[in-house]
Amino acid sequence: MPKAKWLHSAENSQLISGKLIRDPALKTGPSGKPFCNFLLSVPVGDESPVVVSGIAFADMAEKIANLKKGDAVAVVGSMKPTTWADKASGEERHGLNITVQAALSPYDVKKRRGNTGRRQASR
């Protein structure tokens, strides 16, 4: 992925990284284009991790859908707070959603390093 695309400079773009809480779900919209919903556990210092709900479209959806529960991923996108009523208790809940513009996983890093021609000597 080109560096300019990864370091998206829009004002509302945020970079977050964490681990997938469950396997991402790849679906197809009415237009026939793929989208993917996922949940990301994002560490926040010494506090409990924050759960961020994400959605990705087209190529990014397919890329994230290839990952599995527990895989690490970093995403760049537009983040916004959300509120909803808990179905069981009726309490108001708060969360964060991110619409992904770019994603990078350890698998991408391995592919890039493998394509440079440099390999570490095996011992």
MMTF fields as JSON, N, C-alpha, C and O atoms, coordinates in Angstrom:
{
  "mmtfVersion": "1.0.0",
  "mmtfProducer": "UNKNOWN",
  "numBonds": 491,
  "numAtoms": 492,
  "numGroups": 123,
  "numChains": 1,
  "numModels": 1,
  "chainsPerModel": [1],
  "groupsPerChain": [123],
  "chainIdList": ["A"],
  "bondAtomList": [4, 2, 8, 6, 12, 10, 16, 14, 20, 18, 24, 22, 28, 26, 32, 30, 36, 34, 40, 38, 44, 42, 48, 46, 52, 50, 56, 54, 60, 58, 64, 62, 68, 66, 72, 70, 76, 74, 80, 78, 84, 82, 88, 86, 92, 90, 96, 94, 100, 98, 104, 102, 108, 106, 112, 110, 116, 114, 120, 118, 124, 122, 128, 126, 132, 130, 136, 134, 140, 138, 144, 142, 148, 146, 152, 150, 156, 154, 160, 158, 164, 162, 168, 166, 172, 170, 176, 174, 180, 178, 184, 182, 188, 186, 192, 190, 196, 194, 200, 198, 204, 202, 208, 206, 212, 210, 216, 214, 220, 218, 224, 222, 228, 226, 232, 230, 236, 234, 240, 238, 244, 242, 248, 246, 252, 250, 256, 254, 260, 258, 264, 262, 268, 266, 272, 270, 276, 274, 280, 278, 284, 282, 288, 286, 292, 290, 296, 294, 300, 298, 304, 302, 308, 306, 312, 310, 316, 314, 320, 318, 324, 322, 328, 326, 332, 330, 336, 334, 340, 338, 344, 342, 348, 346, 352, 350, 356, 354, 360, 358, 364, 362, 368, 366, 372, 370, 376, 374, 380, 378, 384, 382, 388, 386, 392, 390, 396, 394, 400, 398, 404, 402, 408, 406, 412, 410, 416, 414, 420, 418, 424, 422, 428, 426, 432, 430, 436, 434, 440, 438, 444, 442, 448, 446, 452, 450, 456, 454, 460, 458, 464, 462, 468, 466, 472, 470, 476, 474, 480, 478, 484, 482, 488, 486],
  "bondOrderList": [1, 1, 1, 1, 1, 1, 1, 1, 1, 1, 1, 1, 1, 1, 1, 1, 1, 1, 1, 1, 1, 1, 1, 1, 1, 1, 1, 1, 1, 1, 1, 1, 1, 1, 1, 1, 1, 1, 1, 1, 1, 1, 1, 1, 1, 1, 1, 1, 1, 1, 1, 1, 1, 1, 1, 1, 1, 1, 1, 1, 1, 1, 1, 1, 1, 1, 1, 1, 1, 1, 1, 1, 1, 1, 1, 1, 1, 1, 1, 1, 1, 1, 1, 1, 1, 1, 1, 1, 1, 1, 1, 1, 1, 1, 1, 1, 1, 1, 1, 1, 1, 1, 1, 1, 1, 1, 1, 1, 1, 1, 1, 1, 1, 1, 1, 1, 1, 1, 1, 1, 1, 1],
  "groupList": [{"groupName": "MET", "atomNameList": ["N", "CA", "C", "O"], "elementList": ["N", "C", "C", "O"], "formalChargeList": [0, 0, 0, 0], "bondAtomList": [1, 0, 2, 1, 3, 2], "bondOrderList": [1, 1, 2], "singleLetterCode": "M", "chemCompType": "L-PEPTIDE LINKING"}, {"groupName": "PRO", "atomNameList": ["N", "CA", "C", "O"], "elementList": ["N", "C", "C", "O"], "formalChargeList": [0, 0, 0, 0], "bondAtomList": [1, 0, 2, 1, 3, 2], "bondOrderList": [1, 1, 2], "singleLetterCode": "P", "chemCompType": "L-PEPTIDE LINKING"}, {"groupName": "LYS", "atomNameList": ["N", "CA", "C", "O"], "elementList": ["N", "C", "C", "O"], "formalChargeList": [0, 0, 0, 0], "bondAtomList": [1, 0, 2, 1, 3, 2], "bondOrderList": [1, 1, 2], "singleLetterCode": "K", "chemCompType": "L-PEPTIDE LINKING"}, {"groupName": "ALA", "atomNameList": ["N", "CA", "C", "O"], "elementList": ["N", "C", "C", "O"], "formalChargeList": [0, 0, 0, 0], "bondAtomList": [1, 0, 2, 1, 3, 2], "bondOrderList": [1, 1, 2], "singleLetterCode": "A", "chemCompType": "L-PEPTIDE LINKING"}, {"groupName": "TRP", "atomNameList": ["N", "CA", "C", "O"], "elementList": ["N", "C", "C", "O"], "formalChargeList": [0, 0, 0, 0], "bondAtomList": [1, 0, 2, 1, 3, 2], "bondOrderList": [1, 1, 2], "singleLetterCode": "W", "chemCompType": "L-PEPTIDE LINKING"}, {"groupName": "LEU", "atomNameList": ["N", "CA", "C", "O"], "elementList": ["N", "C", "C", "O"], "formalChargeList": [0, 0, 0, 0], "bondAtomList": [1, 0, 2, 1, 3, 2], "bondOrderList": [1, 1, 2], "singleLetterCode": "L", "chemCompType": "L-PEPTIDE LINKING"}, {"groupName": "HIS", "atomNameList": ["N", "CA", "C", "O"], "elementList": ["N", "C", "C", "O"], "formalChargeList": [0, 0, 0, 0], "bondAtomList": [1, 0, 2, 1, 3, 2], "bondOrderList": [1, 1, 2], "singleLetterCode": "H", "chemCompType": "L-PEPTIDE LINKING"}, {"groupName": "SER", "atomNameList": ["N", "CA", "C", "O"], "elementList": ["N", "C", "C", "O"], "formalChargeList": [0, 0, 0, 0], "bondAtomList": [1, 0, 2, 1, 3, 2], "bondOrderList": [1, 1, 2], "singleLetterCode": "S", "chemCompType": "L-PEPTIDE LINKING"}, {"groupName": "GLU", "atomNameList": ["N", "CA", "C", "O"], "elementList": ["N", "C", "C", "O"], "formalChargeList": [0, 0, 0, 0], "bondAtomList": [1, 0, 2, 1, 3, 2], "bondOrderList": [1, 1, 2], "singleLetterCode": "E", "chemCompType": "L-PEPTIDE LINKING"}, {"groupName": "ASN", "atomNameList": ["N", "CA", "C", "O"], "elementList": ["N", "C", "C", "O"], "formalChargeList": [0, 0, 0, 0], "bondAtomList": [1, 0, 2, 1, 3, 2], "bondOrderList": [1, 1, 2], "singleLetterCode": "N", "chemCompType": "L-PEPTIDE LINKING"}, {"groupName": "GLN", "atomNameList": ["N", "CA", "C", "O"], "elementList": ["N", "C", "C", "O"], "formalChargeList": [0, 0, 0, 0], "bondAtomList": [1, 0, 2, 1, 3, 2], "bondOrderList": [1, 1, 2], "singleLetterCode": "Q", "chemCompType": "L-PEPTIDE LINKING"}, {"groupName": "ILE", "atomNameList": ["N", "CA", "C", "O"], "elementList": ["N", "C", "C", "O"], "formalChargeList": [0, 0, 0, 0], "bondAtomList": [1, 0, 2, 1, 3, 2], "bondOrderList": [1, 1, 2], "singleLetterCode": "I", "chemCompType": "L-PEPTIDE LINKING"}, {"groupName": "GLY", "atomNameList": ["N", "CA", "C", "O"], "elementList": ["N", "C", "C", "O"], "formalChargeList": [0, 0, 0, 0], "bondAtomList": [1, 0, 2, 1, 3, 2], "bondOrderList": [1, 1, 2], "singleLetterCode": "G", "chemCompType": "PEPTIDE LINKING"}, {"groupName": "ARG", "atomNameList": ["N", "CA", "C", "O"], "elementList": ["N", "C", "C", "O"], "formalChargeList": [0, 0, 0, 0], "bondAtomList": [1, 0, 2, 1, 3, 2], "bondOrderList": [1, 1, 2], "singleLetterCode": "R", "chemCompType": "L-PEPTIDE LINKING"}, {"groupName": "ASP", "atomNameList": ["N", "CA", "C", "O"], "elementList": ["N", "C", "C", "O"], "formalChargeList": [0, 0, 0, 0], "bondAtomList": [1, 0, 2, 1, 3, 2], "bondOrderList": [1, 1, 2], "singleLetterCode": "D", "chemCompType": "L-PEPTIDE LINKING"}, {"groupName": "THR", "atomNameList": ["N", "CA", "C", "O"], "elementList": ["N", "C", "C", "O"], "formalChargeList": [0, 0, 0, 0], "bondAtomList": [1, 0, 2, 1, 3, 2], "bondOrderList": [1, 1, 2], "singleLetterCode": "T", "chemCompType": "L-PEPTIDE LINKING"}, {"groupName": "PHE", "atomNameList": ["N", "CA", "C", "O"], "elementList": ["N", "C", "C", "O"], "formalChargeList": [0, 0, 0, 0], "bondAtomList": [1, 0, 2, 1, 3, 2], "bondOrderList": [1, 1, 2], "singleLetterCode": "F", "chemCompType": "L-PEPTIDE LINKING"}, {"groupName": "CYS", "atomNameList": ["N", "CA", "C", "O"], "elementList": ["N", "C", "C", "O"], "formalChargeList": [0, 0, 0, 0], "bondAtomList": [1, 0, 2, 1, 3, 2], "bondOrderList": [1, 1, 2], "singleLetterCode": "C", "chemCompType": "L-PEPTIDE LINKING"}, {"groupName": "VAL", "atomNameList": ["N", "CA", "C", "O"], "elementList": ["N", "C", "C", "O"], "formalChargeList": [0, 0, 0, 0], "bondAtomList": [1, 0, 2, 1, 3, 2], "bondOrderList": [1, 1, 2], "singleLetterCode": "V", "chemCompType": "L-PEPTIDE LINKING"}, {"groupName": "TYR", "atomNameList": ["N", "CA", "C", "O"], "elementList": ["N", "C", "C", "O"], "formalChargeList": [0, 0, 0, 0], "bondAtomList": [1, 0, 2, 1, 3, 2], "bondOrderList": [1, 1, 2], "singleLetterCode": "Y", "chemCompType": "L-PEPTIDE LINKING"}],
  "groupTypeList": [0, 1, 2, 3, 2, 4, 5, 6, 7, 3, 8, 9, 7, 10, 5, 11, 7, 12, 2, 5, 11, 13, 14, 1, 3, 5, 2, 15, 12, 1, 7, 12, 2, 1, 16, 17, 9, 16, 5, 5, 7, 18, 1, 18, 12, 14, 8, 7, 1, 18, 18, 18, 7, 12, 11, 3, 16, 3, 14, 0, 3, 8, 2, 11, 3, 9, 5, 2, 2, 12, 14, 3, 18, 3, 18, 18, 12, 7, 0, 2, 1, 15, 15, 4, 3, 14, 2, 3, 7, 12, 8, 8, 13, 6, 12, 5, 9, 11, 15, 18, 10, 3, 3, 5, 7, 1, 19, 14, 18, 2, 2, 13, 13, 12, 9, 15, 12, 13, 13, 10, 3, 7, 13],
  "groupIdList": [1, 2, 3, 4, 5, 6, 7, 8, 9, 10, 11, 12, 13, 14, 15, 16, 17, 18, 19, 20, 21, 22, 23, 24, 25, 26, 27, 28, 29, 30, 31, 32, 33, 34, 35, 36, 37, 38, 39, 40, 41, 42, 43, 44, 45, 46, 47, 48, 49, 50, 51, 52, 53, 54, 55, 56, 57, 58, 59, 60, 61, 62, 63, 64, 65, 66, 67, 68, 69, 70, 71, 72, 73, 74, 75, 76, 77, 78, 79, 80, 81, 82, 83, 84, 85, 86, 87, 88, 89, 90, 91, 92, 93, 94, 95, 96, 97, 98, 99, 100, 101, 102, 103, 104, 105, 106, 107, 108, 109, 110, 111, 112, 113, 114, 115, 116, 117, 118, 119, 120, 121, 122, 123],
  "secStructList": [7, 7, 2, 2, 2, 2, 6, 7, 7, 7, 6, 6, 3, 3, 3, 3, 3, 3, 3, 3, 1, 1, 7, 7, 3, 3, 3, 3, 7, 6, 6, 1, 7, 3, 3, 3, 3, 3, 3, 3, 3, 3, 3, 3, 6, 6, 3, 3, 3, 3, 3, 3, 3, 3, 3, 3, 3, 2, 2, 2, 2, 2, 2, 2, 2, 6, 7, 7, 6, 6, 7, 3, 3, 3, 3, 3, 3, 3, 3, 3, 3, 3, 3, 3, 3, 7, 6, 6, 6, 7, 7, 3, 3, 3, 3, 3, 3, 3, 3, 3, 3, 3, 3, 3, 7, 2, 2, 2, 2, 2, 2, 2, 2, 2, 6, 6, 1, 7, 7, 7, 7, 7, 7],
  "xCoordList": [0.854, 0.0, 0.907, 1.869, 0.621, 1.462, 1.46, 0.448, 2.598, 2.738, 1.713, 1.145, 1.464, 0.518, -0.883, -1.592, -1.28, -2.595, -2.64, -3.639, -1.559, -1.52, -1.551, -2.255, -0.802, -0.741, -1.762, -1.415, -3.006, -4.099, -4.139, -4.038, -4.285, -4.122, -5.421, -5.368, -6.57, -7.823, -7.91, -7.383, -8.572, -8.649, -9.262, -8.801, -10.286, -11.01, -10.4, -10.932, -9.327, -8.731, -7.968, -7.27, -8.129, -7.455, -6.726, -7.181, -5.607, -4.869, -5.036, -4.69, -5.569, -5.696, -5.175, -5.185, -4.723, -4.28, -4.724, -4.848, -4.958, -5.392, -5.534, -4.966, -6.303, -6.513, -7.995, -8.858, -8.265, -9.649, -10.273, -9.669, -11.463, -12.174, -12.843, -12.978, -13.26, -13.854, -13.515, -13.002, -13.803, -13.538, -14.356, -15.549, -13.738, -14.482, -15.535, -15.362, -16.621, -17.715, -17.754, -18.066, -17.435, -17.487, -18.879, -19.395, -19.483, -20.831, -20.832, -19.878, -21.905, -22.058, -23.268, -24.344, -23.083, -24.17, -25.092, -24.808, -26.197, -27.153, -26.524, -27.005, -25.452, -24.775, -23.866, -23.34, -23.681, -22.805, -21.372, -20.522, -21.099, -19.742, -19.582, -20.518, -18.384, -18.165, -17.977, -17.474, -18.396, -18.097, -17.838, -18.248, -17.154, -16.748, -16.948, -16.494, -17.624, -17.776, -16.803, -16.571, -16.232, -15.301, -15.293, -15.719, -14.801, -14.618, -13.149, -12.512, -12.615, -11.199, -11.023, -11.641, -10.184, -9.842, -8.576, -7.514, -8.703, -7.607, -7.093, -7.842, -5.821, -5.279, -5.168, -4.817, -5.481, -5.423, -4.641, -5.228, -3.33, -2.492, -2.743, -2.786, -2.911, -3.136, -4.606, -4.95, -5.474, -6.915, -7.351, -6.571, -8.613, -9.18, -9.18, -9.327, -9.016, -9.024, -10.387, -11.416, -10.369, -11.58, -11.971, -11.116, -13.254, -13.75, -14.224, -15.053, -13.685, -14.05, -14.7, -14.145, -15.877, -16.578, -16.113, -16.043, -15.794, -15.296, -16.047, -16.668, -15.976, -16.529, -15.553, -14.997, -15.361, -14.467, -15.208, -16.096, -14.839, -15.496, -14.487, -13.292, -14.977, -14.215, -12.942, -13.008, -11.773, -10.503, -10.14, -9.65, -10.382, -10.06, -10.93, -10.468, -12.193, -13.083, -12.534, -12.505, -12.102, -11.57, -10.269, -10.013, -9.456, -8.185, -8.423, -7.805, -9.314, -9.597, -10.317, -10.091, -11.181, -11.922, -11.003, -11.392, -9.793, -8.831, -8.158, -7.467, -8.35, -7.761, -8.688, -9.844, -8.174, -8.93, -8.923, -8.139, -9.807, -9.869, -8.478, -7.77, -8.082, -6.79, -5.694, -4.643, -5.912, -4.904, -4.789, -5.78, -3.563, -3.31, -3.538, -3.245, -4.061, -4.285, -4.26, -4.694, -3.746, -3.792, -4.653, -4.511, -5.55, -6.437, -6.419, -6.234, -6.615, -6.765, -8.17, -8.614, -8.868, -10.207, -10.874, -10.29, -12.118, -12.93, -13.586, -14.289, -13.352, -13.889, -14.979, -14.871, -16.037, -17.082, -17.69, -17.779, -18.104, -18.744, -20.186, -20.843, -20.663, -22.045, -22.68, -21.987, -23.986, -24.741, -25.881, -26.398, -26.26, -27.371, -27.944, -27.31, -29.155, -29.794, -29.503, -29.729, -28.998, -28.724, -30.053, -31.001, -30.127, -31.376, -31.835, -33.033, -30.891, -31.249, -31.66, -32.675, -30.866, -31.11, -31.802, -32.367, -31.756, -32.337, -31.412, -31.746, -30.235, -29.292, -28.673, -28.508, -28.337, -27.651, -26.183, -25.52, -25.68, -24.291, -23.58, -24.209, -22.263, -21.453, -20.346, -19.846, -19.97, -18.906, -18.274, -18.588, -17.376, -16.695, -16.823, -16.734, -17.033, -17.057, -15.967, -15.682, -15.353, -14.371, -14.717, -14.991, -14.698, -14.876, -13.484, -12.833, -13.032, -11.638, -11.331, -12.073, -10.207, -9.674, -8.437, -8.155, -7.691, -6.488, -6.261, -6.671, -5.598, -5.319, -3.952, -3.5, -3.307, -2.001, -1.955, -2.252, -1.579, -1.458, -0.025, 0.733, 0.352, 1.697, 1.951, 3.097, 0.9, 1.051, 1.526, 2.323, 1.033, 1.473, 2.951, 3.693, 3.369, 4.77, 5.665, 6.709, 5.263, 6.05, 6.168, 7.243, 5.067, 5.102, 6.071, 6.844, 6.034, 6.934, 8.386, 9.232, 8.678, 10.059, 10.531, 11.694, 9.644, 9.987, 10.26, 11.012, 9.656, 9.833, 11.072, 11.385, 11.788, 12.967, 14.202, 15.219, 14.115, 15.271, 16.189, 17.06, 16.001, 16.831, 16.186, 14.987, 16.978, 16.473, 17.459, 18.671, 16.929, 17.805, 18.329, 17.621, 19.564, 20.155, 19.46, 19.241, 19.11, 18.458, 19.516, 20.6, 19.189, 20.14, 19.532, 20.173],
  "yCoordList": [-1.162, 0.0, 1.234, 1.285, 2.221, 3.413, 4.175, 4.224, 4.765, 5.483, 6.597, 6.783, 7.343, 8.454, 7.984, 8.677, 6.799, 6.28, 5.874, 6.107, 5.265, 4.811, 5.989, 5.941, 7.036, 8.19, 9.229, 10.371, 8.824, 9.686, 10.928, 10.823, 12.096, 13.327, 14.086, 15.253, 13.472, 14.162, 14.502, 13.775, 15.599, 16.064, 15.047, 14.91, 14.332, 13.426, 12.022, 11.148, 11.784, 10.447, 10.158, 11.012, 8.921, 8.456, 7.161, 6.378, 6.941, 5.681, 4.945, 5.467, 3.726, 2.901, 1.503, 1.068, 0.816, -0.565, -1.4, -0.908, -2.653, -3.566, -4.96, -5.287, -5.795, -7.179, -7.409, -6.862, -8.236, -8.563, -9.413, -10.378, -9.053, -9.756, -11.021, -12.004, -10.999, -12.173, -12.131, -11.13, -13.213, -13.242, -12.155, -12.021, -11.379, -10.354, -11.005, -12.135, -10.283, -10.802, -10.064, -8.874, -10.777, -10.193, -10.406, -11.524, -9.327, -9.382, -8.624, -7.918, -8.778, -8.062, -7.149, -7.581, -5.876, -4.904, -5.026, -5.789, -4.279, -4.31, -3.96, -4.392, -3.178, -2.788, -3.899, -3.8, -4.969, -6.057, -5.882, -6.735, -4.779, -4.525, -5.065, -5.011, -5.589, -6.173, -5.121, -4.025, -5.489, -4.71, -5.681, -6.84, -5.196, -6.068, -5.356, -4.226, -6.015, -5.517, -6.27, -7.466, -5.545, -6.185, -5.441, -4.289, -6.112, -5.513, -5.584, -6.627, -4.469, -4.35, -3.971, -3.018, -4.712, -4.391, -3.532, -3.989, -2.287, -1.318, -1.018, -0.494, -1.34, -1.057, 0.443, 1.216, 0.839, 2.249, 2.347, 2.38, 2.394, 2.502, 1.359, 0.195, 1.707, 0.703, 0.371, -0.517, 1.077, 0.854, -0.354, -0.921, -0.731, -1.803, -1.375, -0.189, -2.33, -1.965, -1.415, -1.745, -0.577, -0.004, -0.865, -1.247, -1.169, -1.924, -0.928, -0.062, -1.059, -0.187, -1.043, -2.058, -0.628, -1.303, -0.694, 0.529, -1.531, -1.014, -1.543, -2.605, -0.769, -1.197, -0.786, 0.312, -1.689, -1.432, -1.814, -2.667, -1.183, -1.429, -1.853, -1.585, -2.516, -2.895, -3.667, -4.673, -3.201, -3.913, -4.035, -5.075, -2.968, -3.016, -4.041, -4.698, -4.194, -5.192, -6.597, -7.416, -6.868, -8.192, -8.455, -9.577, -7.424, -7.559, -7.9, -8.819, -7.158, -7.393, -8.72, -9.398, -9.102, -10.357, -11.574, -12.643, -11.437, -12.543, -12.765, -13.767, -11.841, -11.972, -12.797, -13.04, -13.218, -14.056, -13.448, -12.546, -13.956, -13.548, -13.608, -14.603, -12.533, -12.482, -11.858, -11.499, -11.716, -11.09, -9.602, -8.931, -9.103, -7.681, -6.95, -7.476, -5.737, -4.913, -3.441, -3.075, -2.615, -1.16, -0.609, -1.009, 0.313, 0.896, 2.418, 2.996, 3.038, 4.488, 4.732, 4.077, 5.676, 5.973, 7.069, 7.664, 7.319, 8.329, 7.684, 6.681, 8.266, 7.725, 8.65, 9.875, 8.024, 8.832, 8.076, 6.848, 8.82, 8.196, 7.797, 8.438, 6.743, 6.308, 6.022, 5.774, 6.059, 5.667, 4.751, 4.868, 3.839, 2.948, 2.48, 2.61, 1.933, 1.399, -0.09, -0.824, -0.536, -1.949, -2.705, -2.328, -3.767, -4.514, -5.179, -5.247, -5.667, -6.381, -5.433, -5.652, -4.374, -3.512, -2.195, -1.533, -1.82, -0.535, 0.644, 1.784, 0.378, 1.445, 2.01, 1.309, 3.288, 3.911, 3.497, 3.603, 3.027, 2.613, 3.542, 4.17, 3.623, 4.487, 3.657, 2.708, 4.018, 3.298, 4.151, 5.331, 3.525, 4.193, 3.35, 2.123, 4.024, 3.377, 3.981, 5.175, 3.156, 3.659, 3.124, 1.936, 4.023, 3.653, 3.637, 4.676, 2.456, 2.23, 2.777, 2.567, 3.485, 3.961, 3.161, 3.0, 2.655, 1.86, 0.94, 1.243, -0.198, -1.169, -1.802, -1.954, -2.167, -2.812, -3.885, -3.62, -5.097, -6.191, -6.72, -6.393, -7.534, -8.125, -8.936, -9.059, -9.487, -10.249, -9.333, -9.746, -8.089, -7.124, -6.801, -6.69, -6.652, -6.334, -7.481, -7.249, -8.714, -9.878, -9.922, -10.2, -9.649, -9.663, -8.618, -8.886, -7.424, -6.353, -6.715, -6.505, -7.25, -7.627, -8.764, -8.798, -9.681, -10.797, -10.351, -11.008, -9.233, -8.749, -7.887, -7.505, -7.565, -6.705, -7.482, -6.895, -8.79, -9.599, -9.897, -10.761, -9.174, -9.423, -10.512, -10.481, -11.447, -12.504, -12.705, -12.613, -12.98, -13.235, -14.654, -15.561, -14.839, -16.181, -17.031, -16.591, -18.25, -19.142, -19.802, -20.149, -19.969, -20.564, -21.735, -22.372],
  "zCoordList": [0.0, 0.0, 0.0, 0.767, -0.839, -0.9, 0.42, 1.12, 0.748, 2.007, 2.139, 3.216, 1.067, 1.115, 1.507, 2.237, 1.018, 1.363, 2.832, 3.513, 3.322, 4.708, 5.678, 6.687, 5.385, 6.273, 5.827, 5.526, 5.791, 5.357, 6.227, 7.449, 5.631, 6.395, 6.66, 7.047, 6.467, 6.747, 8.231, 9.073, 8.542, 9.933, 10.877, 12.01, 10.444, 11.315, 11.343, 12.027, 10.639, 10.612, 11.896, 12.441, 12.359, 13.552, 13.225, 12.392, 13.876, 13.762, 15.077, 16.138, 15.007, 16.206, 15.888, 14.737, 16.922, 16.732, 17.911, 19.033, 17.644, 18.682, 18.128, 17.086, 18.836, 18.413, 18.156, 18.842, 17.147, 16.808, 17.916, 18.382, 18.324, 19.395, 18.868, 19.597, 17.61, 16.967, 15.482, 14.982, 14.789, 13.351, 12.661, 12.932, 11.776, 11.029, 10.134, 9.676, 9.892, 9.069, 7.732, 7.683, 6.645, 5.303, 4.734, 4.729, 4.257, 3.682, 2.366, 2.039, 1.622, 0.359, 0.479, 0.893, 0.111, 0.174, -1.03, -1.954, -1.027, -2.14, -3.495, -4.542, -3.459, -4.699, -5.226, -6.335, -4.421, -4.821, -4.337, -4.593, -3.637, -3.15, -1.729, -0.932, -1.414, -0.087, 1.003, 0.758, 2.216, 3.404, 4.537, 4.485, 5.563, 6.654, 7.984, 8.165, 8.909, 10.274, 11.173, 10.994, 12.153, 13.073, 14.397, 14.476, 15.444, 16.764, 17.124, 16.979, 17.592, 17.9, 19.37, 19.844, 20.087, 21.467, 21.437, 21.015, 21.886, 21.807, 23.212, 24.037, 23.504, 24.838, 25.089, 24.198, 26.34, 26.729, 28.032, 29.113, 27.929, 29.124, 30.085, 29.688, 31.378, 32.418, 32.603, 33.383, 31.895, 32.027, 31.2, 30.435, 31.373, 30.55, 29.091, 28.794, 28.173, 26.75, 26.332, 26.921, 25.312, 24.739, 23.544, 22.747, 23.418, 22.272, 21.227, 21.508, 20.01, 18.902, 17.829, 17.409, 17.389, 16.307, 14.995, 14.871, 14.012, 12.751, 11.559, 11.604, 10.481, 9.202, 8.113, 8.131, 7.169, 6.035, 4.76, 4.778, 3.667, 2.39, 1.33, 1.454, 0.288, -0.901, -0.543, 0.164, -1.032, -0.824, 0.656, 1.098, 1.416, 2.851, 3.557, 4.49, 3.129, 3.729, 3.501, 4.42, 2.284, 1.976, 2.724, 3.163, 2.867, 3.586, 5.064, 5.601, 5.709, 7.129, 7.33, 8.333, 6.39, 6.504, 6.473, 6.943, 5.932, 5.903, 7.25, 7.439, 8.189, 9.522, 10.408, 10.061, 11.538, 12.473, 13.868, 14.165, 14.715, 16.114, 16.731, 16.578, 17.437, 18.101, 17.263, 17.796, 15.949, 15.091, 15.397, 15.687, 15.327, 15.516, 14.196, 13.122, 14.293, 13.106, 13.517, 14.609, 12.621, 12.801, 11.684, 10.528, 12.023, 11.023, 11.116, 12.187, 9.973, 9.887, 9.366, 8.422, 9.983, 9.507, 10.3, 11.206, 9.933, 10.61, 11.823, 11.701, 12.985, 14.222, 14.748, 14.683, 15.273, 15.902, 17.084, 17.069, 18.101, 19.26, 18.93, 18.111, 19.571, 19.381, 20.736, 21.723, 20.764, 21.96, 21.518, 20.407, 22.411, 22.143, 23.47, 24.517, 23.411, 24.607, 24.682, 23.72, 25.838, 26.058, 26.017, 26.706, 25.215, 25.051, 26.348, 26.621, 27.142, 28.368, 29.489, 30.149, 29.705, 30.858, 30.502, 31.373, 29.237, 28.829, 29.109, 28.784, 29.717, 30.033, 28.76, 27.762, 28.822, 27.694, 27.717, 28.748, 26.581, 26.441, 25.473, 24.621, 25.613, 24.763, 24.127, 24.731, 22.913, 22.232, 21.149, 20.992, 20.408, 19.302, 18.043, 18.09, 16.916, 15.607, 14.746, 14.844, 13.896, 12.943, 11.554, 11.378, 10.58, 9.178, 8.567, 8.459, 8.168, 7.775, 6.38, 5.42, 6.313, 5.033, 4.644, 3.457, 5.635, 5.387, 6.578, 7.699, 6.318, 7.376, 7.144, 6.009, 8.249, 8.191, 9.272, 10.437, 8.873, 9.833, 9.801, 8.887, 10.79, 10.764, 9.491, 9.058, 8.892, 7.652, 6.516, 5.674, 6.497, 5.484, 5.661, 4.685, 6.907, 7.197, 6.741, 6.131, 7.032, 6.606, 5.086, 4.554, 4.384, 2.922, 2.402, 1.481, 2.987, 2.545, 2.786, 1.917, 3.942, 4.263, 3.364, 2.962, 3.05, 2.179, 0.756, 0.037, 0.334, -1.031, -1.206, -2.333, -0.136, -0.264, -0.677, -1.049, -0.613, -0.983, 0.184, 0.084, 1.317, 2.502, 3.339, 3.612, 3.728, 4.61, 5.727, 5.533, 6.898, 8.04, 7.941, 7.502, 8.351, 8.349, 9.386, 10.514, 9.008, 9.969, 10.836, 10.365, 12.098, 13.051, 13.718, 14.554]
}
